[in-house]
Amino acid sequence: MKIGSSRRGSGPVTEVVTSDVRLDRLPVLTTWPEDGGPFVTLPLVYTEHPDGKGHNLGMYRLQVHGARTTGMHWQIGKGGGFHYAVAESRGQALPVTVFLGGPPALILAAIAPLPENVPELMLASLIAGERLKLVATGPGPHPLVASAEFALIGKVPPRVRRPEGPFGDHYGYYSLQHDYPVFEVETIARRKDAIYPATVVGKPRQEDFFIGDLLQELLSPLFPMVMPAVEQLWSYGETGYHSLAAAVVKQRYKREAMASAFRILGEGQLSLTKFLLVTDRAVDLKDFRAVLTHVLERTHPETDLYVFSNLSMDTLDYTGPVVNEGSKGVWLGLGDPVRELPRAFTAPEIPFGVTDVHVFSPGCLVVGGPAYADDPGAAARFAAHPAFTGWPLVVLTDEPRRAAASPINFLWTTFTRFEPAADLHAAATGLVRHHVSYTPPILIDARMKPWYPKELFADEATAATVTRRWKEYFPGGRVEMGDSGVGHLTP
């Protein structure tokens, strides 16, 4: 197989090269009503380590600040950000080249959760099944992807920050405004007939969801090679990927499963996983209801549920006390079943404040209750109430009917709205050998908290215009109009 790169003196991307940089002439999208401005949403950001220790290709959104500048949204745990940290510590600017367009394999490589210093361009070549064509002598310090539509060439200076955001993100909420580095564009190379590429993110499932799941399918054979005791691993795109993952691992000696859990939580971008379900028996990880049932049948919450506080957390997850900080949870369900799960709910009485109760899956209830702002202590009271005895898991939510309507709904409304250290409750807790022992039921408080960002909804006037003109956009009638306020969630 031909893999790697082939270099040449020119290519379509160098048909036009100019220092007359006018980013405001590009059709950059402002997608959601409270977005802080237009954002480049499919940028392929290329950097090299200042000491020559490899390259990074990542996808980091770019808010257009002006004709020649954008933000550079390097979140924690990102390879480009690591390169910048080295350059900034020396008072140096980091050269950056941003590609727009090019081989689709570049998009997959850019978002792949590869170990640090594993070359993304090599992965792109493997996915494409051919050598990646590069222009070796372009107008900047980096080789250029020959077939890209645009290449934005410039630098990110040290110790310069500007407010970036808000931005309607793939979690289905706004990520808020924070200070980020600034990308100064000095030169643009492009095709003569360049087409500007973009994508839209929002509530699941959008285009990024399908790209992410395809990438997991492609990389799944590699996980056992990197982590030999991990047989299967799946992250759930409905939760923004980092909020929930599940794994099938080897259990060759008692509690070996936790060694695999620590291995997963210590691997590159997987280290941002907020909650991890782990089992040692075969189950289809893509079938979330089956996974949850499988774990609940086997778990001993007193010894199998772990919460780790005071850790880093995904930048886009605002359930923690401050940005980039929060907690993680690991829940084991190992061996043979130890209980038969209830499938129908009956109780002589329910706790005061519970509005309705729905069975999501065997052993798991979804209950409605008062808003968090009105009654923060409701979760602890409900967890201790005898009405829920026998149910290993209860989820408290503002929208019980919506949450229980489908696995997509449950995943999104639950795991994007709780933080393990703050929002896990139990009928009782105790400290045994410095381990917090949880007596079931375990209750997840997935109510919206007052400090959470807003859920994404389209501007009403824009939505009305699109509805009115849809048949003009797609006159063949073969493209069904969706609803940005719903995504693939069940209304």
N, C-alpha and C positions, 0 to 999 in steps of 0.2 A: 504494500500500500504506500502511496506517495503522501507523506505527511511532512509538516513543517512549513516553510515559506520559500517562495521564489522571489527574487528581487530584480527590479528593472529600473530604467531611468525615468520613465513617465507612465502615466495611466490616466484613465478618465477623470480621476479626482483632481488632477493638475491641469485640466483644460483651461481653467481660469484661476489665476492667483492674484490676489489684491490685498493691499494694506488699507484700502478704503473700507473699513469694517463698519457695517450698519446692521446690527442684529435686529433693530426695529423694523427692518424691511422683511424679515422672515415671518411667516404666518404662525407664530408661536401661540399655543393655546392658553387661554384663561378659562378653565373648565367649570369651576364651582363658584357660587356667588361670593364667598368670603375668601377666595384665594388672594394672596398678597400681590398678584400680578401674573404676567404670562410666564409659563414654565416650559422648558425643553424637557420632554418626558421620555425620549428614547436616546439619550446621549450615551455613547460608548467612550468612556473617559480613560485615556491611556497615559500612564506615568511609568517612570523608571526609578529604581532605587538610586539615591545619590551616590552610593558606593559601587554601583554596577551589579548589585545582587538581584537581578531579575526585574521583570516588568509586572504591571498590574493593568488589567482591563476590567473596569467596573461600570455599573450603571448608577450614577448619582445625579439626581435631578438638578437642573440649573434654572434658577429664577433670573429672568432677564432684568437687570437693574438699569441698564442704559444701552446706548448704541454699541459700546465696546466692552461692557462688563456684565458678568452674571454672578450669582452665588455659586458656591461649590458645596453641595450637601454631603460632606463626608461624615457619615454617622460613625459611632464607635464600632470597632471591629472590622473596619474596611481597609483593604490593602492600599488604596490610594492615599487614604488618611495616614497610614503608617509611613509611607514615603514622605508625605508632607511634614510629618512630625520630625523626621530626621533632618530635612532641609531647614525647617523653621528653627530647630535647636541650634543651628549654625548661623542663623541670620540670613539664610539664602532663600531666594525664590525657587519654586519647583516648576520646571517646564511641564506643560500639560498640552496634550492634543486630544480634542474631542471629535470623534467621528459620528456623523449622522448618516445612516444607511450603510449599505455594503452587504456582504453575505449574511443571510439570516443566522448562520451558525455563530456569528459574533455575538448576537444578542444572548443566545443560550450560554455561551462561554462567559459573558460578562456577569451574568447573574448566578452562575454556578457557585455553590458553597465549597470551593476548592481550598485545600490547605494552603497556608501562606507560602509564597514563592513557587507554587506550581503554576507554570505558564498558561495563561488563558488562551493565548494565540495558538498554542499547540493543541489544546482541547478543541478550539474552533476548527482547526485543520482536520482533526480526527472525526468530528461530527460531519463536516462537509465531505470527507472522503477525498480530499485533494489538497495540494499545497495552497497556502494562502498567498495571494499575489500582493506584494508590497512595492511601493515606490521608495527606493533607497535614498535618493538624493532630492528630497522635497525641500520646501522653503523653511522648514523648522528643524529642530534637533532630533526629531523622531522619524522613523519610517512611516509612510502613509499607506493606508489600505487602498489599493489601487482602484477598486470598484465602489468606494464610498461615494455618497452624493455630495457631502460637505466634509471638510476638515477645518475645525476651528483651532488655531495654533496660538499659544500664548504662554502665560505663566500665572502662578498663584503666589503673590508676594508674602513674606513672613509677617506675622503679627498685625494683619489687617483683617478686620471682621466687619460685617454689615448684617443688619437684621434680615432674616430670610423666612418666608412663610407669612401667613398660614397657607396650607396646601391640602386640598382634599385627597386623602391618600387611600391606599389599597386596603387599609383596615376598615374602610367605610365611614371614617370620621375625619375631621380636620387634624392634621399635625400643626402645632402652634408655632408662633414666631420665636426664633432663637437666633443668636449671632453665629454666622458661619464665614469661612474664608471666602475670598473674592477671586474670581477668574478674570484676568485681563486678557482679552483677545487682541492679538497684534496683527494676525494675518488670517485670511480665509482662502482656502483652496476648494474648488468645486468643479462639478461637471458643468458644461454649458447649459444643459437642460435639466439641472438638478431638481429633484423632487424632495420636498421636506417631509421626513417621516415623523410620526407622532403616535402616541397611544393615549387612552383615557383610563384612569384608574378610579375606583369607587367601591361600592358594596359588591361583595362576591355574587356571581362570578363574572369578572371582566377578562379582557384579553390576557392580562398578566397571570391570571389563575391558570389558564390552559398552557401558557408557556412554562410556568413553574411545575405543573404536573408532568408535562412532557420531559422536562429536565430531570425530574426524579426518576422517571422510567429509564432514561438513558444512563443515569449514574448509579442506579440501584445495584448492578453487578459489582460495582467498585467498593461498596460499603464493607462487605466481608473481607476484602483485601486489606483495607485500611484499619478496620476494627474486626479482627477475626472472630470474636465471640458474638458479634451482632449479625444475625442471619437476615433480618429484614428491618427496614426503617422507613417510616412514612411521616411527613409533615403535612398538616391539613391547611390547604390554601384558604378555606373558608374562615380561618382564624387569623389570616395574615401570615401564615406559615410559622413564624417564631412563637406564637402563643401556645401551640399544641403539637406534639409529635407522639408517635407510638412505635414500639420496637418489639420484635421477637428476638430473644437472645438465648444463648446456651446457659444451662444451669447444671454444670458438671459437679459442683460442690455447693453446699449450702450458702446462700446469699451471694453467689457469684454474679447474679443478675445486677446487683448494685455496682459491681466493678464495671459492667457494661454501661450502666446508666451514667456513671462518672466519666467514662470514656467518651460517650456521646456529648455530654455537657462540656467537655473540654476540647472539642474539635471544631476549630474555625468558627464559621457563622452558626453552626449548630449549638455553640456555647450560649447563644442568645435565646435558646428554647426556654419558655416559661414553665410549661407543664409537660411531663413525660409519663406516658403509660407504658408499662413494661410487663411482658409475659414470656414464658419459656415454652409455650405450646403453640402449635400452628393455628393461625387465624388470618383471615383476609383483612389486612390493615386498612384497605381502602373502604371497607364496609364499617363505618364508625359505630353504628348500632351494635353490630356483632362484636366489635372490639370492646366496647363498654360492657356489654353483657358478659363477655368472656372474663374480663378483669374482675367485675363485681362478683361473679360466681366463685372466684378463687381467692380473693383478697382477705387478709386479716388486717384491717385498718390500724389496729393497735400497734402493730409492728411493721406494716408494709407501706404506710404513708409517711413521707418525709417532706418537711418544709425547710428550706434554707433561706434565711433572711440576709439582708444587707449585701446584696450582690448587684452586679450590673444587669441591665435589662434593655431590650430593644428600644432604640431612640423613639420609634413611632408608637410605642405602647405607653399610654399615659395613666395606667392604673396604679403605678408606683407612687411613692411619696414625692419624688422629684424626677425630672427627666433623666434618663439613662440609669436610674437606680430602682431596685425593687427586690423581688424574691423569686424562688423557683420551687416547684413541687415535683416529686417523683412518687408514683403510685404503682406498686407491684401487685400482680395477680398471677401467682405461680402454682405449678403442680396441677393436681386434680381439683374439681369443684368441691367446695366445702359447704355450700348452701344451695338450696333451691330458691330462686328469686321470685318474689311476688310479681304478679302481672295485672292485678286489679286492686284499686284502692278502696278500702272500706274502713271507717272509723266512727265510733259513737259520737265523737266531737272533734272539731279541728280548732287550732289555736285562734284566739281572738286576733283579727287583723288579716287572716288568710282569706283571700277573695275567691280563689278557685284552685283546683288541683287537677293536674293532667298526668297520665302515665306516658313518659317518653319512650321508655324501653323497659324490659324486665329489670326490676331493682332500682329504677331511677324515676323519681317524681319531679315535675316542674310545678311550682306553686307561685301564685301571685300574692302580693302583699303591699303594704304601704310604701310610699316613696322613701328612699333613704333619708332625704332631708327632713322628712316628717317623723321618722322613727328609725334611727340608726341601729337600735338594739334589737329590732325585730328578728334578725337572723339568728342570734344566739338563743332567743326565746323559742323560736320555732324548732331549732335543732334539738332542744331538750324536751319537747312535747311528746308524750307517749303516742300520739296519733300516728307518728311516722316510724315507730318501732318496727323493725323488720325490713325497712327499706335502707339499703346501704348508702344510697346517694339521693340527696334532695337539692334542687336548684331553686333559689328564690330569685324572682325576676319581676320587672315592671310589666312585662308583656308575656304572660304565661301561655296564652293561646298561640301567639306568634312563635314563641320559642319551641313549643312542642309540635309544631305543624310539620316539621321535616328535619332530617339530620343537618342540612345546610343551615336552617334557622337556629337549631340548637347550638351548633358549633359557633356560629357568629355571635349570637346574643349572650352566650355563656362565657366563652374563653377570651373574648375581647373586652369583657367588662368585670374582670375580677383579678385580684393579685393574691397569690397564695398566702403570704404572711398576714395580710389584712382581712381577707374575705373568706377564709376557711373556718368553719365552726363544726362542733360535734356535740353529741348528747352529753359527753363529759370528756375532760382531758386530764391527764396526769403526767408526772415526770418519772420515767423509769430508766435508770442508768443514763441520765442526761438526754434521753430521747423523749420527745413529747408523744404520748400515747393517746390516740383518738378513739373514743368509743362511738360506734356508729349509732344513728346515721351521720354521715358527713354532709354538711350543708355548705354549698357554695353560694355566697351572696353576690349575685350577678346583676344587682340593680345598678342603674346609672347613678354615679356619685356626682355631687354638685361641681366638682372640679374637672370632670371629664370633658373633652372637646365635644363639639356638636356632631350629631349624625348628619351625613351628607344628603342634601336634597337639592334638586336643580332649581334654578331661577324660574319662577312660574311663567314669566313672559317668554323666556327662551323655550321652555317645554311646550308652550302653546304654539309657538311658531313652528317648531319641529313637527308637532302633531299635524298641523294644518298643511305643511308642505311635504310630508313624508313621501307621497306618491310622486312628487316632482323629483325628489332625490333618487327614488328607486321605481321608475315607471313600470318595470316589468311585473311588479307585485309579488316578487319572490322573496323579498326580504321583510321579515316581520319586525315591526317596531317594538322595541323593548321599553322598559320603564326604569330610568336611572335611579329613582327613589326606592326601587325594589330590588334591582339586579335579578339574580336567580332565586332570591328568597321567596318563600311562599307568603303571599299577603296575609 
